[in-house]
């Protein structure tokens, strides 16, 4: 996953087997209908609109397997009308902005306004107190006091200068050779298949896993044999780089699968992003794991907190292409959002509306280990989870490494952590922004029994780059060319790989549900946690009990102290290093069908009354 500095969001938890810095993509879009021309002088302003309460209760009712309303979702637009701001509120806020010479657009959740303007105009309109003026003068992001003219219509304001979101992305990386002794690193196991070039991608000692291996390991292949390939299901991916379509076709030809229609939409500027490793990785794993998808909608935005909000919004804005599953391989140190909590709440609100309408969202936790914060010198020895994976309405996906038998079945699975050689490991831990959701209150994670905040990850899957995933990428970026300067076959990993793999599994489970006349799985966390605390746990998930995501000892001086940070270790059951472990996709789909059947019977009884 690319690690972007302050508010530039990690462009997917993409890891390669040697140090690399990718070029920041210039993203784009006329389709997003934004009026701004991004520049270092621009700024995004998020205004949280006053809106109805009750959305959290609704999502709980339709997501809880124990609820009689389980999976009785509401139409997306109905939820926006019910829980978004009123027309009067929106009109009042837009009028105030117009008087200030500003133009705002209502977000698809109906709960916020987005304004794209200049930093000078943002300061003039919102830096009305000494503290806000000081924050504006520092050119940092800040939560502004609500101007008097917006009282009653607006409940919070975040101002995000573009300079905070245009830093060059850094690939989460590791040394190419040698990797011996680097924590969870291992060589390829199991039995690869596909063209010779694909089977031999990567360094000789660390050839990447081929699709037949990871799809068999996690159960996707079992669903494929049942005829479930994603037919009728749409998946959206949120990206900050682009891809070469020919790369995806070359990958598919090597491994013998179909490429679903790829619909690419630029968000926020006038052109698509240059090709890069992150989007290429996401699409190649998705197409291998769910080749029958109706479509994969690729939303390419630019780096930055305001841009992320726009890009996520784009995935759910169009009723005709609204997805069944959203996969996001982006992350940022959550502590950076202390100054822009309003913007974080706006993203959370969109995820809530999506969950209430039956959309499943999976988000990577990051590749910086227990310390998910960085500066120019590298990691910072501070415990931190990452956004947007800490939202209560998404499934946070962490990383592991796996050992396979010749039949490509999992023999062992450990927490991904490549220290002490360098800082590269699965991220997670306790949120500082979002409280512990109701479905997590049912379990007491080891060492976190008294924690009142959201804990990540929820689930995990293969992410270690040794052996990593075999990919085909000709992008002119170092993440794609480092191991193969000529471009083409190489290996990468990271929680960026784990996330689309698990998202594809949920897409297959949605197809299975649809064939039984059931509604989609929606927010899967309540079901995951209920199964995790039941006798069915070992049948539907692989518990990861070995390893730690603590990277404190590997953070170099002068930033680091050489000492562990004290979080997070794997243990039996749920833990903040691996969550509940990995989904056995086919068994999880079967379990979901069982709960869906109960819901269908309940609905039939209600209809007869």
KENU-63490 format. One line per field, with one value per residue (C-alpha): y, z, x; residue number from 1. Coordinates in nm, 3 decimals, always signed. Each point is the difference from the previous one (the first is absolute). Example, Ala and Ser with C-alpha at 12.3 -4.5 7.8 and 13.67 -1.06 7.14 Angstrom:
c2 -0.450/+0.344 $
c3 +0.780/-0.066 $
c1 +1.230/+0.137 $
n 1/2 $
END
This chain:
c2 +0.000/+0.341/+0.201/+0.363/+0.262/+0.214/-0.033/-0.136/-0.344/-0.315/-0.091/-0.350/-0.210/-0.098/-0.148/-0.108/-0.179/+0.296/+0.370/+0.203/+0.338/+0.032/+0.317/+0.182/-0.051/+0.293/-0.100/+0.131/+0.037/+0.178/-0.260/+0.099/+0.345/+0.177/+0.358/+0.034/-0.011/-0.177/+0.193/+0.055/+0.307/-0.186/-0.129/-0.225/+0.099/-0.260/+0.134/-0.249/+0.070/-0.032/-0.325/-0.252/-0.251/-0.369/-0.127/-0.199/-0.174/-0.081/-0.149/-0.208/-0.137/-0.108/-0.129/-0.201/-0.370/-0.021/+0.279/-0.076/+0.276/-0.159/+0.091/+0.191/+0.288/+0.325/+0.156/+0.222/+0.312/-0.070/-0.005/+0.327/+0.160/-0.141/+0.065/+0.278/+0.372/+0.155/+0.213/+0.304/-0.073/-0.057/+0.312/+0.209/-0.121/+0.041/+0.354/+0.096/-0.142/+0.191/+0.323/-0.072/-0.064/-0.376/-0.294/-0.323/-0.342/-0.228/-0.336/-0.318/-0.076/+0.331/+0.068/+0.235/+0.267/-0.001/+0.332/+0.025/+0.341/+0.176/+0.006/+0.378/-0.025/-0.280/+0.212/+0.299/-0.197/-0.233/+0.128/+0.204/-0.076/+0.043/-0.378/-0.048/+0.288/-0.157/-0.336/+0.169/+0.192/-0.329/-0.130/-0.312/-0.166/+0.114/-0.025/+0.350/+0.145/+0.018/+0.359/+0.170/+0.017/-0.379/-0.078/-0.247/-0.115/-0.110/-0.188/-0.012/+0.115/-0.151/+0.195/-0.203/+0.186/-0.183/+0.020/-0.248/-0.256/+0.026/-0.160/-0.264/-0.345/-0.246/-0.370/-0.212/-0.198/-0.249/-0.102/-0.232/-0.224/-0.165/-0.039/-0.287/+0.077/+0.278/-0.101/-0.167/-0.020/-0.341/-0.159/-0.112/-0.317/-0.201/-0.067/+0.294/-0.009/+0.222/+0.114/-0.051/+0.373/+0.038/-0.299/+0.143/+0.362/+0.155/-0.082/-0.362/-0.058/+0.176/-0.079/+0.146/-0.198/-0.064/+0.035/-0.373/-0.004/+0.284/-0.072/-0.362/+0.099/+0.233/-0.190/+0.216/-0.297/-0.205/+0.262/+0.015/-0.374/+0.066/+0.242/+0.312/+0.250/+0.333/+0.008/+0.293/+0.164/+0.337/+0.087/+0.353/+0.074/+0.334/+0.084/+0.276/-0.143/-0.160/-0.314/-0.132/-0.209/-0.222/-0.098/-0.133/-0.195/-0.147/-0.112/-0.157/-0.180/-0.149/-0.138/-0.080/+0.219/+0.262/+0.373/+0.162/+0.336/+0.270/+0.338/+0.273/+0.334/+0.288/+0.205/+0.360/+0.085/-0.024/-0.315/-0.352/-0.077/-0.133/-0.380/-0.130/-0.315/+0.041/+0.001/-0.270/-0.223/+0.062/-0.077/-0.308/-0.158/+0.097/-0.135/-0.329/-0.041/+0.112/-0.023/-0.003/+0.340/+0.217/+0.283/+0.144/+0.376/+0.167/+0.345/+0.182/+0.301/+0.199/-0.017/+0.193/-0.014/+0.221/-0.197/-0.328/+0.126/+0.094/-0.336/-0.210/+0.218/-0.073/-0.375/+0.036/+0.312/-0.158/-0.212/-0.194/-0.118/-0.017/-0.294/-0.307/-0.001/+0.276/-0.080/+0.273/-0.053/+0.347/+0.097/+0.284/+0.034/+0.060/+0.246/+0.238/+0.038/+0.161/+0.336/-0.097/-0.216/+0.150/-0.137/-0.342/+0.003/+0.086/-0.310/-0.210/+0.124/-0.107/-0.348/-0.015/+0.086/-0.261/-0.265/+0.083/-0.058/-0.338/+0.101/-0.175/+0.213/-0.153/+0.220/-0.086/+0.078/+0.096/-0.131/+0.194/-0.240/+0.116/+0.343/+0.118/+0.353/+0.119/+0.312/+0.087/-0.228/-0.301/-0.156/+0.180/-0.205/+0.077/-0.254/+0.087/-0.168/+0.139/+0.170/-0.073/-0.360/+0.111/+0.094/-0.205/-0.067/-0.170/-0.330/+0.067/-0.248/-0.075/-0.218/-0.343/-0.243/-0.356/-0.339/-0.238/-0.374/-0.140/+0.024/+0.373/-0.041/+0.215/-0.180/+0.303/+0.371/+0.267/+0.375/+0.189/+0.181/+0.026/+0.164/+0.012/+0.065/+0.298/+0.147/-0.199/-0.175/-0.015/+0.295/+0.025/+0.088/+0.230/+0.298/+0.347/+0.131/-0.259/-0.173/-0.374/-0.110/-0.214/-0.312/+0.029/+0.043/-0.368/-0.104/+0.092/+0.000/-0.110/+0.298/+0.228/-0.099/+0.353/+0.175/+0.200/+0.075/-0.179/-0.263/-0.115/-0.222/-0.209/-0.267/-0.066/-0.178/-0.060/+0.325/-0.075/+0.077/-0.303/-0.192/+0.267/-0.008/-0.046/+0.300/+0.138/+0.375/+0.216/+0.333/+0.233/+0.001/-0.154/-0.224/-0.176/+0.020/-0.051/-0.375/-0.001/+0.322/-0.105/-0.003/-0.287/-0.291/+0.084/-0.064/+0.235/-0.032/+0.201/+0.032/+0.145/-0.357/-0.146/+0.253/-0.058/-0.375/+0.006/+0.251/-0.245/-0.271/+0.214/+0.064/-0.377/-0.040/+0.271/-0.192/-0.314/+0.194/+0.144/-0.348/-0.099/+0.307/+0.162/+0.356/+0.089/-0.040/+0.375/+0.085/-0.341/+0.084/-0.092/-0.339/-0.048/+0.077/-0.217/-0.294/+0.069/-0.046/-0.314/-0.367/+0.062/+0.216/-0.260/-0.103/+0.348/+0.171/-0.077/+0.125/+0.160/-0.053/+0.064/+0.325/+0.370/+0.325/+0.190/+0.182/+0.225/-0.174/+0.048/+0.375/+0.147/+0.265/+0.294/-0.039/-0.335/-0.124/-0.359/-0.116/-0.186/+0.207/-0.259/-0.079/-0.221/-0.377/-0.284/-0.222/-0.251/+0.152/+0.373/+0.213/+0.342/-0.159/-0.218/+0.059/-0.331/-0.131/-0.088/-0.083/-0.347/+0.162/-0.296/-0.097/+0.364/+0.030/-0.313/+0.143/+0.325/-0.197/-0.166/+0.332/+0.137/-0.292/+0.077/+0.360/-0.112/-0.223/+0.285/+0.235/-0.259/-0.036/+0.376/+0.020/-0.254/+0.192 $
c3 +0.000/-0.084/+0.315/-0.066/+0.250/+0.190/-0.150/-0.330/+0.073/-0.062/-0.361/+0.086/+0.237/-0.273/+0.101/-0.219/+0.084/+0.004/+0.087/-0.255/-0.039/-0.247/-0.188/+0.128/-0.251/-0.161/+0.006/-0.161/-0.100/-0.187/+0.102/+0.365/-0.097/+0.239/-0.093/+0.164/-0.170/+0.252/+0.087/+0.302/+0.080/-0.001/+0.299/+0.075/+0.264/+0.149/+0.170/+0.211/-0.043/+0.277/-0.070/+0.159/+0.255/-0.013/-0.284/+0.236/+0.150/-0.344/-0.116/+0.316/-0.058/-0.358/+0.067/+0.318/-0.078/+0.319/-0.107/-0.160/-0.249/-0.104/-0.363/-0.036/-0.156/-0.118/-0.340/-0.004/-0.101/+0.263/+0.267/-0.124/+0.014/+0.346/+0.164/-0.208/+0.042/-0.092/-0.311/+0.222/+0.177/-0.323/-0.157/+0.302/-0.004/-0.376/+0.021/+0.264/-0.215/-0.304/+0.200/+0.067/-0.367/+0.054/-0.168/+0.181/-0.108/+0.220/+0.061/-0.096/+0.365/+0.024/+0.322/-0.115/-0.251/-0.186/-0.105/-0.230/+0.020/+0.060/+0.331/+0.016/-0.043/+0.258/+0.252/-0.066/+0.052/+0.287/+0.192/+0.236/+0.328/+0.105/+0.012/-0.344/-0.136/+0.140/-0.157/-0.332/+0.017/+0.042/-0.320/+0.187/+0.007/+0.275/+0.141/-0.010/+0.229/-0.163/-0.119/+0.163/-0.328/-0.025/+0.351/-0.016/-0.351/+0.050/+0.298/-0.093/-0.254/-0.118/-0.220/-0.196/-0.204/-0.315/+0.116/+0.271/-0.260/-0.281/+0.157/-0.200/+0.091/+0.149/-0.065/+0.312/-0.074/+0.107/-0.107/-0.298/+0.123/+0.229/+0.182/+0.222/+0.361/-0.093/+0.228/-0.184/-0.339/-0.169/-0.338/-0.234/+0.106/-0.160/-0.371/-0.246/-0.336/-0.305/-0.268/+0.074/+0.034/+0.258/+0.198/+0.013/+0.086/+0.263/+0.143/-0.033/+0.375/+0.028/-0.299/+0.045/+0.061/-0.309/-0.002/+0.025/+0.327/+0.191/-0.144/+0.113/+0.337/+0.091/-0.164/-0.303/-0.227/+0.185/-0.086/-0.359/-0.031/+0.109/-0.290/+0.215/-0.166/+0.085/-0.267/+0.049/+0.264/-0.031/+0.190/+0.031/+0.078/+0.126/-0.142/-0.027/-0.289/-0.329/-0.202/-0.347/-0.118/-0.196/+0.327/+0.139/-0.321/-0.001/+0.361/-0.078/-0.309/+0.201/+0.266/-0.220/+0.124/-0.135/+0.061/+0.097/-0.156/+0.152/+0.019/+0.085/+0.137/+0.088/+0.303/+0.060/-0.299/-0.377/-0.077/+0.128/+0.227/-0.139/+0.032/+0.328/+0.201/+0.243/-0.240/-0.207/+0.307/+0.108/-0.343/-0.066/+0.332/-0.046/-0.354/+0.106/+0.307/-0.157/-0.379/-0.061/+0.156/-0.182/+0.017/+0.197/+0.030/+0.049/+0.159/-0.042/+0.225/+0.121/+0.327/+0.294/+0.262/-0.191/-0.318/+0.180/+0.115/-0.359/-0.137/+0.253/-0.068/-0.370/+0.057/+0.140/-0.176/-0.317/+0.058/-0.322/+0.099/+0.377/+0.110/+0.206/+0.144/+0.043/+0.036/+0.131/+0.036/+0.140/+0.347/+0.209/+0.357/+0.199/+0.237/-0.295/+0.005/+0.344/-0.173/-0.253/+0.189/-0.196/-0.326/+0.160/+0.111/-0.353/-0.135/+0.281/-0.083/-0.362/+0.107/+0.233/-0.279/-0.219/+0.272/+0.058/-0.368/-0.008/-0.136/+0.147/+0.038/+0.069/+0.084/+0.043/+0.339/-0.135/-0.013/+0.270/+0.284/+0.342/-0.074/-0.298/+0.013/-0.193/-0.063/-0.239/+0.195/-0.007/+0.273/+0.321/+0.325/+0.078/+0.001/-0.262/-0.206/-0.342/-0.170/-0.169/+0.131/+0.351/-0.115/+0.181/-0.335/-0.187/+0.029/+0.081/-0.171/+0.144/-0.127/+0.057/-0.162/-0.087/-0.048/-0.242/-0.059/-0.356/-0.038/+0.083/+0.330/+0.291/+0.238/+0.209/+0.010/+0.197/+0.047/-0.273/+0.152/-0.179/+0.283/+0.123/-0.348/-0.063/+0.083/-0.213/+0.172/+0.027/+0.181/+0.247/+0.360/+0.185/-0.166/+0.146/-0.204/+0.012/+0.300/+0.024/-0.214/+0.146/-0.186/+0.157/+0.349/-0.009/+0.016/+0.229/-0.202/+0.191/+0.181/-0.119/+0.228/+0.137/-0.331/-0.103/-0.353/-0.334/-0.045/-0.335/-0.197/-0.019/-0.231/-0.171/-0.303/-0.180/-0.032/+0.052/-0.307/+0.065/-0.189/-0.102/-0.294/-0.363/-0.206/-0.348/-0.005/-0.264/+0.175/+0.003/+0.378/+0.227/+0.176/-0.333/-0.136/+0.307/-0.027/-0.377/-0.157/-0.339/+0.147/-0.001/+0.241/+0.360/+0.355/+0.247/+0.315/+0.283/+0.148/-0.343/-0.128/+0.292/-0.033/-0.362/+0.056/+0.291/-0.181/-0.290/+0.247/+0.123/-0.362/-0.056/+0.320/-0.123/-0.322/+0.202/+0.206/-0.309/-0.149/+0.315/-0.023/+0.294/+0.043/-0.005/+0.304/+0.060/+0.303/+0.077/+0.335/+0.223/-0.171/+0.019/+0.372/+0.077/-0.184/+0.170/+0.340/-0.101/-0.039/-0.376/+0.029/-0.109/-0.291/-0.149/+0.094/+0.052/+0.341/-0.011/+0.332/-0.087/-0.054/+0.082/-0.190/+0.239/-0.202/+0.273/+0.018/-0.375/-0.017/-0.056/+0.206/+0.034/-0.030/+0.175/+0.336/-0.094/+0.243/-0.064/+0.011/+0.188/-0.269/-0.157/+0.036/-0.139/+0.242/-0.004/-0.139/-0.073/+0.036/-0.127/-0.214/-0.224/+0.106/-0.015/-0.259/-0.357/-0.152/-0.143/-0.281/-0.104/+0.357/+0.088/-0.302/+0.114/+0.350/-0.143/-0.204/+0.320/+0.170/-0.319/-0.013/+0.353/-0.105/-0.303/+0.217/+0.244/-0.283/-0.139/+0.340/+0.034/-0.345/+0.101/+0.309 $
c1 +0.000/+0.132/+0.051/-0.079/+0.098/-0.252/-0.346/+0.125/-0.143/+0.193/-0.059/-0.080/+0.201/+0.239/+0.333/+0.290/+0.318/+0.235/-0.001/-0.190/-0.164/-0.285/-0.083/-0.306/-0.279/-0.173/-0.364/-0.301/-0.357/-0.259/-0.257/+0.017/-0.133/+0.234/+0.078/+0.342/+0.338/+0.226/+0.313/+0.221/-0.210/-0.331/-0.191/-0.294/-0.254/-0.233/-0.312/-0.194/-0.369/-0.252/-0.186/-0.231/+0.125/-0.082/+0.218/+0.224/-0.304/-0.134/+0.330/+0.017/-0.349/+0.071/+0.355/-0.052/-0.060/-0.205/-0.234/-0.340/+0.086/+0.331/+0.077/-0.326/+0.192/-0.148/+0.053/+0.310/-0.192/-0.264/+0.269/+0.145/-0.343/-0.064/+0.338/+0.149/-0.051/-0.332/-0.042/-0.035/+0.328/+0.189/-0.150/+0.097/+0.362/+0.034/-0.140/+0.259/+0.278/-0.128/+0.010/+0.367/+0.066/+0.031/-0.172/-0.080/-0.124/-0.209/+0.169/-0.186/-0.080/-0.186/+0.191/+0.274/+0.095/+0.332/+0.150/+0.302/+0.161/+0.331/+0.182/-0.043/-0.377/-0.018/+0.192/-0.219/-0.321/+0.092/+0.306/-0.216/+0.182/+0.365/+0.055/-0.154/+0.207/+0.316/-0.088/-0.069/+0.328/+0.189/-0.164/-0.111/-0.341/-0.233/-0.351/-0.144/-0.266/-0.342/-0.061/-0.295/-0.185/+0.001/-0.123/-0.286/+0.086/+0.361/+0.143/+0.369/+0.259/+0.330/+0.241/+0.256/+0.265/+0.110/+0.361/-0.096/-0.102/+0.252/+0.305/+0.183/-0.131/+0.247/-0.030/-0.002/+0.309/+0.261/+0.351/+0.019/+0.282/+0.059/-0.331/+0.114/-0.083/-0.243/-0.283/-0.286/+0.175/-0.008/+0.053/-0.276/-0.178/-0.276/-0.037/-0.011/-0.178/-0.021/+0.242/+0.369/+0.065/-0.277/+0.117/+0.352/-0.083/+0.223/+0.345/+0.110/-0.030/-0.338/-0.217/-0.347/-0.317/-0.210/-0.381/-0.070/+0.195/-0.167/-0.344/+0.022/+0.146/-0.286/-0.285/-0.079/+0.069/-0.262/-0.261/+0.127/-0.063/-0.359/-0.036/+0.039/+0.231/-0.166/-0.270/-0.237/+0.223/+0.180/+0.318/+0.140/+0.364/+0.133/+0.345/+0.260/+0.196/-0.100/+0.071/+0.076/-0.299/+0.238/+0.170/-0.326/-0.065/+0.352/-0.043/-0.338/+0.130/+0.287/-0.231/-0.298/-0.282/-0.239/+0.043/-0.333/-0.088/+0.224/-0.171/+0.251/-0.115/+0.229/-0.102/+0.092/+0.221/+0.002/+0.198/+0.050/+0.293/+0.328/+0.030/+0.138/+0.038/-0.289/-0.294/+0.168/+0.028/-0.360/-0.144/+0.208/-0.101/-0.366/-0.018/+0.160/-0.220/-0.330/+0.035/-0.375/-0.072/-0.248/+0.253/+0.288/-0.035/+0.339/-0.017/+0.329/+0.046/+0.295/+0.189/-0.138/-0.272/-0.240/+0.067/-0.064/-0.337/-0.086/+0.115/-0.190/-0.304/+0.030/-0.031/-0.350/-0.129/-0.134/-0.309/+0.058/+0.350/-0.031/+0.218/-0.078/+0.352/+0.260/+0.371/+0.232/+0.374/+0.078/+0.110/+0.135/+0.121/-0.317/+0.170/+0.031/-0.377/-0.008/-0.016/-0.270/-0.248/-0.289/+0.139/+0.049/-0.364/-0.111/+0.176/-0.147/-0.348/+0.034/+0.109/-0.302/-0.244/+0.169/-0.030/-0.366/-0.071/+0.179/+0.342/+0.305/+0.315/+0.341/+0.301/+0.368/+0.154/+0.344/+0.354/+0.183/-0.070/-0.112/+0.146/-0.198/+0.140/+0.303/+0.205/+0.282/+0.235/-0.231/-0.212/-0.095/-0.003/-0.365/-0.281/-0.259/-0.269/-0.092/-0.289/-0.230/+0.027/-0.107/-0.350/-0.265/-0.167/+0.284/+0.184/+0.366/+0.234/+0.345/+0.284/+0.152/+0.241/-0.097/+0.165/-0.172/+0.006/+0.031/-0.379/+0.025/-0.183/+0.114/+0.235/+0.089/-0.077/+0.187/-0.029/+0.187/+0.300/+0.335/+0.190/+0.271/+0.133/-0.228/-0.341/-0.245/-0.289/-0.376/-0.156/-0.284/-0.077/-0.240/-0.164/+0.028/-0.294/-0.276/-0.153/-0.034/-0.298/-0.276/+0.113/+0.344/-0.139/-0.088/+0.363/+0.287/+0.323/+0.308/+0.149/-0.280/-0.285/-0.030/+0.049/-0.306/+0.118/-0.025/+0.272/+0.143/+0.044/-0.317/+0.143/+0.335/+0.144/+0.329/+0.199/+0.370/+0.211/+0.218/-0.124/-0.255/-0.241/+0.102/-0.117/+0.059/+0.068/+0.169/-0.064/+0.300/+0.016/+0.260/-0.248/-0.056/+0.357/+0.218/+0.028/-0.035/+0.139/-0.137/-0.351/-0.244/-0.007/+0.086/-0.123/-0.167/-0.205/-0.150/-0.346/-0.085/+0.008/-0.194/-0.284/-0.113/+0.043/-0.246/-0.226/-0.023/-0.100/-0.289/-0.101/-0.020/-0.203/-0.238/-0.052/-0.074/-0.253/-0.166/-0.041/-0.190/-0.220/+0.179/+0.119/+0.372/+0.222/+0.048/+0.215/+0.149/+0.163/-0.296/-0.018/+0.378/+0.005/-0.301/+0.156/+0.332/-0.160/-0.189/+0.083/+0.006/+0.314/+0.259/-0.220/-0.035/+0.329/+0.369/+0.104/+0.347/+0.175/+0.366/+0.187/-0.023/-0.040/+0.229/+0.268/+0.139/+0.338/+0.052/-0.066/+0.347/+0.175/-0.038/-0.377/-0.027/+0.121/+0.068/-0.267/-0.328/-0.318/-0.206/-0.258/-0.120/+0.038/-0.207/-0.190/-0.282/-0.317/-0.021/+0.314/+0.118/+0.272/-0.217/-0.362/-0.186/+0.247/-0.089/-0.335/-0.044/-0.193/-0.216/-0.089/-0.069/-0.230/-0.186/-0.038/-0.133/-0.254/-0.117/-0.067/-0.154/-0.242/-0.117/-0.060/-0.199/-0.221/-0.055/-0.096/-0.243/-0.169/-0.031/-0.160/-0.263/-0.105 $
n 1/2/3/4/5/6/7/8/9/10/11/12/13/14/15/16/17/18/19/20/21/22/23/24/25/26/27/28/29/30/31/32/33/34/35/36/37/38/39/40/41/42/43/44/45/46/47/48/49/50/51/52/53/54/55/56/57/58/59/60/61/62/63/64/65/66/67/68/69/70/71/72/73/74/75/76/77/78/79/80/81/82/83/84/85/86/87/88/89/90/91/92/93/94/95/96/97/98/99/100/101/102/103/104/105/106/107/108/109/110/111/112/113/114/115/116/117/118/119/120/121/122/123/124/125/126/127/128/129/130/131/132/133/134/135/136/137/138/139/140/141/142/143/144/145/146/147/148/149/150/151/152/153/154/155/156/157/158/159/160/161/162/163/164/165/166/167/168/169/170/171/172/173/174/175/176/177/178/179/180/181/182/183/184/185/186/187/188/189/190/191/192/193/194/195/196/197/198/199/200/201/202/203/204/205/206/207/208/209/210/211/212/213/214/215/216/217/218/219/220/221/222/223/224/225/226/227/228/229/230/231/232/233/234/235/236/237/238/239/240/241/242/243/244/245/246/247/248/249/250/251/252/253/254/255/256/257/258/259/260/261/262/263/264/265/266/267/268/269/270/271/272/273/274/275/276/277/278/279/280/281/282/283/284/285/286/287/288/289/290/291/292/293/294/295/296/297/298/299/300/301/302/303/304/305/306/307/308/309/310/311/312/313/314/315/316/317/318/319/320/321/322/323/324/325/326/327/328/329/330/331/332/333/334/335/336/337/338/339/340/341/342/343/344/345/346/347/348/349/350/351/352/353/354/355/356/357/358/359/360/361/362/363/364/365/366/367/368/369/370/371/372/373/374/375/376/377/378/379/380/381/382/383/384/385/386/387/388/389/390/391/392/393/394/395/396/397/398/399/400/401/402/403/404/405/406/407/408/409/410/411/412/413/414/415/416/417/418/419/420/421/422/423/424/425/426/427/428/429/430/431/432/433/434/435/436/437/438/439/440/441/442/443/444/445/446/447/448/449/450/451/452/453/454/455/456/457/458/459/460/461/462/463/464/465/466/467/468/469/470/471/472/473/474/475/476/477/478/479/480/481/482/483/484/485/486/487/488/489/490/491/492/493/494/495/496/497/498/499/500/501/502/503/504/505/506/507/508/509/510/511/512/513/514/515/516/517/518/519/520/521/522/523/524/525/526/527/528/529/530/531/532/533/534/535/536/537/538/539/540/541/542/543/544/545/546/547/548/549/550/551/552/553/554/555/556/557/558/559/560/561/562/563/564/565/566/567/568/569/570/571/572/573/574/575/576/577/578/579/580/581/582/583/584/585/586/587/588/589/590/591/592/593/594/595/596/597/598/599/600/601/602/603/604/605/606/607/608/609 $
END
